Amino acid sequence: MEFDPARIVEGMKLGASVEIDIVRHASGGFAVLHDETLDRATTGTGPVSEATEAQLRCLVRRDNEGLATETPIALLKDLCLKLSEIRIGDGALLQLDLKETLETLTEADIHAFAQCVAPVQRHLILSGGDAKAITLLTQALPDMLVGHDPCHFGMREALAASGDDAGFVARALTEAGRAELIYLDIKLILDALGREFDMIAAFNAEGRRIDAYTVQSITPKTVELCQRLMGLGVDQITTDDPEELFAACR
């Protein structure tokens, strides 16, 4: 089940790298959801940003068939509290993929984020497409890792038109600030290779690690793709099926 809080905690106990999406809610804070609205993934309706914490606690997630489950919506503050109470496995890292922009964040969101994340910040990395929003949320969290995803806002189409891959890398590095990990859409990586430009090597040359995303299903073709990406030097690959991918690539 996507974003099942129990599975997230279990993964962290085992030392896994886990990725979750976060969006702001109306009470000042964040819910662990991908969509801006509740309709598809939960038993609620309307924008997440208009739902209070109390309202979110009354909802459950839907499965891939759209049926209601018994899995509650995870709230970031509850998840961080639970992580602070367990022994987190060696090497475990929880990636928070921020689905907000600087314009949508409130002072209440910023305060709530720092307060709940602070006790476990060294086990978390915050990433997203808006580098200024990432900087604002992490300014009071010096031990939290930071990532940057420069692939949003129509970037693939823009690069297809301009072919300026070197310029893309330069701008991404400027935006990234202290971000150590750069998240790259696999489609952009492959597009650039088609133009004889190695994005992975370009970012590695500047001391940045690379996460390539997202491998959704594990097939002979995607396994071959992952092996190619690893050969090019990616540091990690985001996938919806890590156990199957690990077994296939052994």
C-alpha positions as CSV (number, residue, x, y, z in Angstrom):
1,M,0.0,0.0,0.0
2,E,1.4,3.4,-1.1
3,F,2.5,5.5,1.9
4,D,1.3,3.0,4.5
5,P,2.8,4.5,7.7
6,A,3.4,1.0,9.2
7,R,5.4,0.0,6.1
8,I,7.4,3.2,6.1
9,V,8.4,2.7,9.7
10,E,9.3,-1.0,9.1
11,G,11.5,0.0,6.1
12,M,13.3,2.5,8.2
13,K,13.9,-0.1,10.9
14,L,15.5,-2.3,8.3
15,G,17.8,0.4,7.0
16,A,16.0,1.0,3.7
17,S,15.8,4.2,1.7
18,V,12.1,5.2,1.5
19,E,10.5,7.9,-0.5
20,I,7.3,9.7,0.4
21,D,5.4,12.7,-1.0
22,I,4.2,15.5,1.3
23,V,1.6,18.2,0.8
24,R,0.4,20.9,3.2
25,H,-2.9,20.8,5.0
26,A,-5.1,23.5,6.5
27,S,-3.9,23.1,10.1
28,G,-0.3,24.0,9.4
29,G,1.7,20.9,8.6
30,F,1.9,18.2,6.1
31,A,0.1,15.0,5.0
32,V,1.9,12.1,3.3
33,L,0.1,12.3,0.0
34,H,1.0,12.8,-3.7
35,D,-2.1,14.6,-5.1
36,E,-3.2,18.1,-4.3
37,T,-6.7,16.7,-3.9
38,L,-8.1,13.9,-1.7
39,D,-10.4,12.3,-4.2
40,R,-8.3,9.7,-6.0
41,A,-6.2,8.3,-3.2
42,T,-8.4,8.7,-0.1
43,T,-12.1,8.5,1.0
44,G,-12.1,12.3,1.2
45,T,-12.9,15.0,-1.4
46,G,-11.5,18.4,-2.2
47,P,-8.1,20.0,-1.9
48,V,-5.8,18.7,0.8
49,S,-4.8,22.3,1.6
50,E,-8.4,22.9,2.8
51,A,-8.6,19.8,5.0
52,T,-7.8,20.1,8.7
53,E,-5.7,17.7,10.6
54,A,-8.8,16.4,12.4
55,Q,-10.6,15.8,9.1
56,L,-7.6,14.0,7.6
57,R,-7.5,11.7,10.6
58,C,-11.1,10.5,9.8
59,L,-10.1,9.4,6.3
60,V,-8.4,6.2,4.9
61,R,-6.5,5.5,1.7
62,R,-8.0,3.8,-1.3
63,D,-6.2,0.9,-3.1
64,N,-5.3,0.8,-6.8
65,E,-8.9,-0.4,-7.6
66,G,-10.3,2.7,-5.8
67,L,-11.6,0.7,-2.9
68,A,-11.4,2.0,0.7
69,T,-8.8,0.3,2.9
70,E,-8.1,0.3,6.6
71,T,-4.9,2.3,6.1
72,P,-5.0,5.8,7.6
73,I,-3.6,8.9,5.9
74,A,-0.2,9.4,7.4
75,L,0.6,12.8,8.8
76,L,4.2,13.9,8.8
77,K,4.3,14.9,12.5
78,D,2.9,11.4,13.5
79,L,5.4,9.7,11.3
80,C,8.4,11.7,12.7
81,L,7.2,11.0,16.2
82,K,7.1,7.3,15.6
83,L,10.6,7.4,14.0
84,S,11.9,9.2,17.0
85,E,10.7,6.3,19.2
86,I,12.3,3.4,17.3
87,R,15.8,2.3,16.5
88,I,16.4,3.4,12.9
89,G,18.5,0.9,10.9
90,D,22.0,1.8,9.7
91,G,21.9,3.6,6.4
92,A,18.1,4.3,6.5
93,L,17.0,7.4,4.8
94,L,13.5,8.9,4.4
95,Q,13.2,11.1,1.4
96,L,10.5,13.8,1.7
97,D,9.4,14.8,-1.8
98,L,7.8,18.3,-1.4
99,K,4.8,18.9,-3.7
100,E,4.6,22.5,-2.7
101,T,6.1,25.8,-3.9
102,L,7.4,28.8,-2.0
103,E,4.2,30.6,-2.8
104,T,2.0,27.9,-1.2
105,L,3.9,27.6,2.1
106,T,2.7,29.5,5.2
107,E,4.5,30.4,8.3
108,A,2.5,27.8,10.2
109,D,3.7,25.1,7.7
110,I,7.3,26.2,8.1
111,H,7.1,26.2,11.9
112,A,5.3,22.8,12.0
113,F,7.9,21.2,9.6
114,A,10.9,22.3,11.7
115,Q,9.2,21.2,14.9
116,C,8.3,17.7,13.9
117,V,11.4,16.9,11.8
118,A,14.0,18.2,14.2
119,P,14.4,15.1,16.3
120,V,15.0,12.8,13.3
121,Q,16.4,15.3,10.8
122,R,19.7,13.3,10.3
123,H,17.7,10.4,8.9
124,L,15.7,12.5,6.4
125,I,16.3,14.3,3.1
126,L,14.0,17.0,1.7
127,S,13.8,17.3,-2.0
128,G,11.5,19.0,-4.6
129,G,11.3,21.2,-7.6
130,D,11.3,24.5,-5.8
131,A,14.7,25.1,-4.4
132,K,13.6,28.2,-2.5
133,A,10.9,26.3,-0.7
134,I,13.4,23.6,0.2
135,T,15.8,26.2,1.6
136,L,13.1,27.9,3.6
137,L,11.9,24.7,5.2
138,T,15.4,23.5,6.1
139,Q,16.9,26.7,7.3
140,A,16.4,25.7,11.0
141,L,17.5,22.1,10.4
142,P,21.3,22.1,9.8
143,D,21.6,18.3,10.1
144,M,18.9,17.5,7.5
145,L,20.1,16.4,4.1
146,V,18.9,18.4,1.1
147,G,18.1,17.2,-2.5
148,H,17.1,19.1,-5.6
149,D,14.9,18.0,-8.6
150,P,15.4,20.3,-11.6
151,C,13.2,18.3,-13.9
152,H,9.8,20.0,-13.2
153,F,7.9,22.9,-14.8
154,G,8.0,21.6,-18.4
155,M,11.8,21.1,-18.4
156,R,11.8,18.1,-20.7
157,E,10.0,20.0,-23.4
158,A,12.2,23.0,-23.0
159,L,15.3,20.9,-23.3
160,A,14.0,19.1,-26.4
161,A,13.5,22.6,-28.0
162,S,16.8,24.1,-26.9
163,G,19.2,21.2,-26.6
164,D,21.0,23.2,-24.0
165,D,21.9,20.3,-21.6
166,A,25.0,22.0,-20.3
167,G,23.0,25.1,-19.5
168,F,20.4,23.0,-17.7
169,V,23.1,21.4,-15.5
170,A,24.7,24.8,-14.7
171,R,21.3,26.3,-13.7
172,A,20.4,23.3,-11.6
173,L,23.7,23.5,-9.7
174,T,23.1,27.2,-9.0
175,E,19.5,26.5,-7.8
176,A,20.6,23.4,-5.8
177,G,22.5,25.4,-3.1
178,R,23.8,22.9,-0.5
179,A,21.8,20.0,-2.0
180,E,24.1,16.9,-2.2
181,L,21.7,14.7,-4.2
182,I,20.2,15.6,-7.6
183,Y,17.0,13.8,-8.6
184,L,16.9,13.3,-12.4
185,D,13.9,12.0,-14.4
186,I,15.2,9.0,-16.4
187,K,13.5,10.4,-19.5
188,L,15.7,13.5,-19.3
189,I,18.8,11.4,-18.8
190,L,18.0,9.3,-21.9
191,D,17.0,12.4,-24.0
192,A,20.4,14.0,-23.2
193,L,22.3,10.8,-24.1
194,G,20.5,10.9,-27.4
195,R,22.1,14.4,-27.9
196,E,25.4,12.9,-26.8
197,F,25.4,14.6,-23.4
198,D,26.0,12.7,-20.2
199,M,24.0,14.5,-17.5
200,I,25.1,12.0,-14.8
201,A,28.8,12.6,-15.5
202,A,28.3,16.4,-15.6
203,F,26.7,16.4,-12.1
204,N,29.2,13.9,-10.7
205,A,32.0,16.1,-11.9
206,E,30.6,18.8,-9.5
207,G,30.5,16.4,-6.6
208,R,26.8,15.8,-6.7
209,R,25.2,12.3,-6.3
210,I,22.4,11.3,-8.6
211,D,19.0,9.6,-8.1
212,A,17.4,8.4,-11.3
213,Y,13.6,8.1,-11.2
214,T,11.2,6.3,-11.6
215,V,11.2,2.6,-12.6
216,Q,7.6,1.5,-12.1
217,S,7.5,-2.1,-13.2
218,I,10.3,-4.6,-13.3
219,T,10.7,-6.2,-16.7
220,P,13.7,-7.4,-18.7
221,K,13.7,-4.1,-20.5
222,T,13.6,-2.0,-17.3
223,V,16.3,-4.2,-15.7
224,E,18.5,-3.6,-18.7
225,L,17.8,0.1,-18.3
226,C,18.8,0.1,-14.6
227,Q,22.0,-1.8,-15.4
228,R,22.8,0.9,-18.0
229,L,22.1,3.7,-15.5
230,M,24.3,2.1,-12.9
231,G,27.1,1.7,-15.5
232,L,26.8,5.4,-16.2
233,G,27.3,6.2,-12.5
234,V,23.9,6.8,-10.9
235,D,24.1,6.5,-7.1
236,Q,20.6,5.2,-6.6
237,I,17.4,4.4,-8.6
238,T,13.9,5.2,-7.4
239,T,11.5,2.3,-8.1
240,D,8.0,1.3,-7.1
241,D,9.2,-2.3,-6.6
242,P,12.6,-2.2,-4.9
243,E,12.6,-5.9,-3.8
244,E,12.0,-7.2,-7.3
245,L,14.5,-4.8,-8.8
246,F,17.2,-5.8,-6.3
247,A,16.6,-9.5,-7.0
248,A,16.7,-8.9,-10.7
249,C,20.0,-7.0,-10.6
250,R,21.9,-9.3,-8.3
